[in-house]
Amino acid sequence: MKNAKKLLALLLAMTLSLGVFSGCGQTPGETTAPTEPAGVTVTVLNDLSAAAEFEAQRSFAFFWEQVNLKEDSKGYGLIADRYPSSGAASIASVGFGMAALPIGVEHGWVTKEEAQERAEKTLTSMLGLETVHGFYYHFYTQRTGNPTKGVEVSCIDTALLVAGALVAGEYFGGNVEALAKQIYENVEWNWYVNPKTNQFYMGYNADKDKFSGAWDYYAEQLVMYFLGAGSPTHPIGIETYNSFTRSKVNYGGYDVIHSWFGSIFTYQFSHAFVDFRGIVDAKGVNWFDNSINATLASWQFAQDMSKDYKTLGKYSWGMTACDGPDGYSGLYGSAPSGAGSTCHVVDGTVPPCGAIGSIVFTPDLVLETMDYYYDTMDGQLAGKYGFYDAYNLENGRWIGKDVIGIDKGVSLLMIENYRSGMIWDLFMNCDFMQTALEVLQFQPDETPAEPFLGMPE
């Protein structure tokens, strides 16, 4: 990587000048000895490239810095939805931020004491926020802790909060674990399920006391079924997990149970927490293998479309929900998608988080892609909190210089799962998740895995 030294210099300069990681004097790229909290053993499995180390450290900095730390505020611990902030905090960002804390401790970016204090105070604050049947609103005003006007009560964003809280609880133990369990037990998962279809509703409007939509198709929601099935207070059954449509399509030689818009994040978010490696459900679906195929299909799609879009190619891929030249769009994606692969939107916009979130599925390709993201525009995609949200080279050079919390979150957690598997280990070590595996009837995958011969040319 021709800019590796420059990248490491930038990383070091940012860390030292911002002074965000108290007690951290290590050189980027080095590791510190694990703290070895009770019941947790962290083993480094894979070394990181300079670009991956940069993205991990700076993504962590987002969660450590872009947070309300006013002790007298009802919004203490709320993490910004994006940076620069509009004043809105995403409850999913808080979940990713909770899971980020063990990562920061293990790599010496913050001390265990200050991370544990942050976790305890944040979870205490979350218990004081307005909820509906234990479910949290999608967005809160970061300063006041009040739900933003007109926002829905969200089951998927609540799930991401709970998942992150359980990770932090498993790592720190004690009162952090007790607070995380209390948040989890408060969520009435069965209340959010349509009794006629057994599907989770998509959203709930508290002002109108009305549900809307349905999680009727495969997407990022798998973690909801695990949390619902493992709930000690308000559980759901396997019929809810079996209620959504699984549509398999082949693209580029890869069979994929696909999401409606083909956004690659839908194959990643639940996998940041749930370790699907080597297990299949009662229908024989191996969701980890499915995400490998979805990643390779997305990569192939970008190459197929490179003749029409100069941004896209072998190392510029992974279309997913992100900012674009005309504003944020949740429709960005790639084939296969819904209605005969007509539902995804492509305009040449590429978000780095799309590929990065697949590092556990196709590590060699993603590591090379991260190098490209840094090299391709001589460092202009690298900012204060890692790679910027997106770029587009179709009409000049457009760079979306915001960063979005959930995108930083999936990047950070997946990089750590590639490096050590720690987030998977912490989440799956919860007794609740062992219960969920039984309720949802997951079993070891007895099908011999095909040998992985490296990335296709």
Buried (B, 14 or more C-beta within 10 A) or exposed (E): BEBBEBBBEBBBEBBEEEEBBEEBEBEBBEBEEBBEBEEBEBEBEBEBBBBBBBBBBBBBBBBBBBBBEEEEBBBBBBBBBBBEBEEBBBBBBBBBBBBBBBBBBBBBBBBBEBBBEBBBBBBBBBEEBEBBBBBBBBBBBBBBBEBBEEBBBBBBBBBBBBBBBBBBBBBBBEBBBEBBBBBBBBBBBBBBBBEEBBBBBBBBEBEEEEBEEBBBBBBBBBBBBBBBBBBEEBBBBBEBBBBBEEBEBEBBEBBBBBBBBBBBBBBBBBBBBBBBBEBBBEEEBBBBBBBBBBBBBBBBBBBBBBEEBEBBBBBBBBBBBBBBBEEBBEBBBBBBBBEEBEBBBBBBBBBBBBBBBBBBBBBEBBBBBBBBBBBBBEBEBBBBBBBBBBBBBBEEEBBBBBBBBBBBBBBBBBBBBBBBBBBBBBBBBBEBBEBBBEBBBBEEBEEEEEEEEEBEE
